[in-house]
Amino acid sequence: MSRRSAAILRAVRFGDRIETTVRVSKIGGRSAGFSILMHRGAEQVAEAEIIWSACDRQSGAPAPLPEDLRDWLYRFLD
C-alpha cells in the first residue's frame, strides 16, 4: 500500500534538463516516506511525496518493516 502526492511548481518544456533528488523523509515502524525534488538549474519545478506501507503478503494487513530494511533506510534519512 502506498500514498502519493505531487505539486508542480513551475512549467517545464520539452528539452529542459531536470535533475531529480530522492530522499528518505521519514521511517516508521510500518512505513517509510520518500520526498522527490525536481530542479531546473537552481529553480525547483516540482516535488512529490510517497509514503510506502508494508503489508502482509497473504492477508494484506499492515506489517512491520524488517529491521534490516529500517537500518539501511536510516543511512539515507534527510
N, C-alpha and C positions, 0 to 999 in steps of 0.2 A: 504494500500500500504506500502511496506517496501523495504529497500535496505540493502544488506548484503555484507560483505567482510570478508575474513578469511586468515590467514597466519599460516602455520605450520612451526615452527622454529627448532624443534628437533624431531627426530623419537621417537615414543613411542612403547612399546612392550606389548603384552598381559600380564596382571598381574601387569603392572606398576600402582602405585597409583597416580592418577591425581586429584589435587584439583582445583576447578573452582571458580572464583570470578566474580560476575556480578555487574557492577556499572553503574549508570546513568552518562553519559558523557556530555550530553547537553540537554537543554529543550528550544524549540522554541514555537512560537505561534501555529503552526500546526503540529509539530513533536517532537519526543524525541529520543535521541541517547543512546545506551547502549554499553558498552565495556565489553567483556568477556575475561578474562585472565585465562590460564591454566598452572599450575605448577606441576612439578615432583620434590618434595623437594624444594630446592631453585632455581631450574632451570626453567625458563619459556619455555614451549614447544609449545604453540600456543596462538593466540589471534584472536579475531573476533570483528566485529562492526556491530551492527544492528541499522538502522535508521527506526523508525516506524512513519508513517504519518497518521494522522486522515483524514478520508473521510466521506462524507455524505453517509448514508446508501442507499438512493434511487438513487441519481444522480452520486455518485462516485467522485464528485468534492471535492477538498481539503476543510477541515473544521477545525475550531479552536479546540484545545484541551480544554476540560472542565476545568474551573478554579480550581475546587476541585482536579482534577487529577494532574494538574500542581503543586499545592501547596503540594500535597502528594509526588510527584516525587522530589521536591526540598529538601526534607529531606534526600534523598539518593544521591544528586549531589556530584560528586567527585571533 
